[in-house]
Amino acid sequence: MFHLINRLKTPLLSFGGTRTICQLINMEKPCILATTFGAHGGIYKCFAPVVEKHFTIIPYETFLLDQKNLSEQINAVFVWSSALKVDRDLMQSLPNLKVVVNGGVGVDHLDIPMINSFGVKVCNTPHVVDNATADLGMGLMLASARKIVEGHHYSLTHNNEDLPESSMGVDVSGATLGIIGMGRIGYKVARRAQPFDMKILYHNRNRRKEEERAVGAMYCANMEDLLQQSDFVMVVVNLSPATQKLIGAKELAMMKPTSTLINISRGLVVDQDALVEALQKKVIRAAALDVTYPEPLPIGHPLAALPNVIILPHIGTHSVETTQIMVEKMVTNALAVLGGNQPPDEVKV
Ligand SMILES: O=C(O)[C@H](O)CO
């Protein structure tokens, strides 16, 4: 059904004027409005069968073609990051909506009080994203440190020239890693860094003594101490008003000129203009970013022109296994709400 609906594009509007898209959709199952576009649009296409056991998927593009007739049918909205804007207009247009489920843990793109004011619950998929996101953080750190992306390009394009001096990386083993945000993902990063013999510093609102002992990490009550001492600074905090542009020009200037900034949280946690300037002026050595603002970064953005940056399209959780579990969790949460039960992962403010 998903593939059928996905093919139902503009030509259907002139379908002899006799049948609407709505009439072509199997309405026996509850309907989900889903993001099927943007960097993560493919996710639903890969895992549509998991969802379709219980629901009819209405892709957002299809919804836009016959909003008038489809809006009453929608019982749940599945979102992935900020690709589909769940704003007041959308909420007002969906009278039978019961739940908005976010694929991922970060819900900074959702106005939860506004959504709740329509009697609609918000759920996410915590816990299952931690390993994949921490793995990617390590991957970015290693790739930036050892210039893996440059090495790949060189291998494909060289004409037996000498490797330039600029291709030389820096060591991860034995270096100091500063983790900003020792939540579940931050802790997983620390556990992965330990066998690399890294000295681990962390900064967090609350001291996490148990985690600290488990990975031999040192708590920095002042973020400044962490920034000054670390060779790699990895940002793993949630985006909130308190963390927006947490890393700006002042913070970047505190970092070592040989250090690398890695961001696997949200783009807005780092002041991107300040980062561009710091990288251009070599205030820091490099940056490796899974997240930016906006996402994806527009072609020709100044960050993309810099040789000392790696940019990924927000793929922290983007592995086959993790995505499948996330989609299953999304389904479980939606089924619970539609069945009148408490969902396992309701996000409350
Ligand atoms: O929040 C998360 O879990 C990831 O960043 C996916 O959006």
The ligand as an ORCA input file, in Angstrom:
! r2SCAN-3c Opt
* xyz 0 1
  O      17.600     12.473     18.332
  C      18.054     11.424     17.866
  O      17.865     10.323     18.399
  C      18.842     11.439     16.619
  O      19.548     12.616     16.468
  C      17.946     11.214     15.440
  O      17.234     12.369     15.153
*
